[in-house]
């Protein structure tokens, strides 16, 4: 799937070739998108996902918004505002040299950690359905845990560059990353936001593994964490119910299994070509969180198997381009950041879609670039801008 070019005059580079992706890259590179001097395919893919998100947020939330706010465009207008802010962030990150982030990584981490703590304060944090994850700014809210994913990627990338020759050493190569991960993991877990806590763990460990960390360090860490994970799941009744509902949603179809069953109905009604845009039945107060956590189910119902495969294809292209950008990156910091950002999008998309089709227990995670959610969208578009900036830097390795 990769079309990798020679680097630094290398006589021959290993090339993985596929007609489809190479043709797409060649076609888009000849369009006006080339004026950006960055990865045109990635830029086009992100824009497509964001535009699809706008359409599907309106389609999935119109009736609910009319019922609750007497304005069918309520969520669409808010999402459009976040898209505008995200576009500004993406453009700014695309223009700014990503090495600026390496210099201010610790500042970004400190600010993010303080916001995670501030969420716990009643006068600053906002509580919704028993979870305290948001800071309020006027009429807008911001979820610091979304920024924590990006901040942690920056730290791990900087740490890996700094400790390149010490990755085999537990004390100097691995332990600092584990300690910082813990500082982010604990406040996120207590919000509670178990899904995001799992994502930052998965992304951190994968980045370390790709960088060449000893496998036994990761294995020992996972074995040490398992008792705490089991305790976190079985110690909270709602998490236990989610696991039971995942194993057999029909055991309690009107309560714990309700979300999964309604999602199944949506995909079943959609069939191959879907019922038509805007013609979902499940979004009519049957499917909870239709415009956020379960928007993929609405896509499956209205656009069918074809629509869901297009979404999967777009995320696959984004992940492909992310790893190509990492391979071609100017320096190790850029390569590690590109890998981390790509993993954030890929892991979260996989979990969201996996929950919707019943492969994973229900989690409160949005579908990247598509679901309603300003914090997630802005941070993801900012991250995409960083990827674009990495892609346009000349290779000097």
Phi, psi and omega in degrees: 000353185255146172241087187261133185266158178299147180240131178055044174071016178303139186300312177215135176258148176294127185240127172252119192242138174215132187302314184302299182299321181294319179296318179297317181296318181293320181295310183292330180291341179265000179270180180293346177297341181296342180298340180285345181056039179215188183290103184295324181294316178298315180300314180296318181295315179298316179298320178297315180297319180295317180294318176299321178299317178300314181297315185285330175297316178295316182296321185274344186244352186304311182293316180297318179296322179294320181291319187269324186241001182059029180211105182296343182262010186303306182287327178298316181295320179292319179294322178297323177297316179293324176298319178298314178295319178296323178295320176297315179297319180295316180295317180296316179294326178295326182276332185274135178299125184298339180293344173299324180292326178297321181293324185250023180302313183294326178294317179296319179296315181298316179297319180295316180297319179297322178293324177296324177287319182298331179302328183285345181277124184304325183282345181247320183275154179247131181256131179226122178054040176085357179251136178246093187235357191237145169257142181256135176230097183065238179266001182250157177237154179224138182255103184300332181297334176292318177290331180299324178300312182293317181297320181292324176299317178299316181295312182299319178299314179294320179296319181293324177293317182291328185245033182304320183271004184239014184294338179276354182260124184295315186291315186262334184264328187248316186302317179302320178294322181293320180295314180296320176302319179296322179297329177273323185297314186298306180296328177293320180295327183276358182293323354266145177219076185298323182297311179295323178300321179290324180295314182294328175293312181299316181293315180298310182296322180293318177300317180294320180294317179297326181287345177111016178295149180299132183299327183294330177297316180292320180297314180298321180295316180296318179296324180289330184278334185308313179300321179293323179294317178298318179296320180294324181284309185278347178277345178246121186300321183292328177289321177299317179297325179295319180294315179297318179294326177296318181290325180206083182297335182283352178292330178219070189293340183263359183226265186292330181266003187298312183300311182298317182295317179296326177294319177299318178300320181298311180294321180296319180290328183292326180060218184276314187252356176086167180274351181114143181300127180088357187254031178282136173272325186292335179286350181276061175069014173266313184267111180294146177055045184296331183264000179236268187296327186245032179291334178295328178292320177295320176300317180297324181284316185276326183248355174071192179301323180299314180296317180294323179292327176296317178298314178300319179297317180297317178293324177296318178296317179299316179294318177303310182294325179299317180286328175296317178298320178298319180296322184268003187301151183292325182215175183294324179299313178299321180295315181293320178297316180299318178297315182297314179297317179298319179294321179303310181295314184295314181294315182293320178296318180298316181295314181299312181291326178296321177296316184298324182264003175088013178277340182224156176296154182297134178222152180275062181242137180275162175274118187309134176071347188248312183295155171295130180159106186291316183300311180299315183295314182296315181294320179293320178290324173300315179298320177297322177297321176297318177301316179297321179294319178298322183291334184266357178283139180295137180286129180231014182278000000 
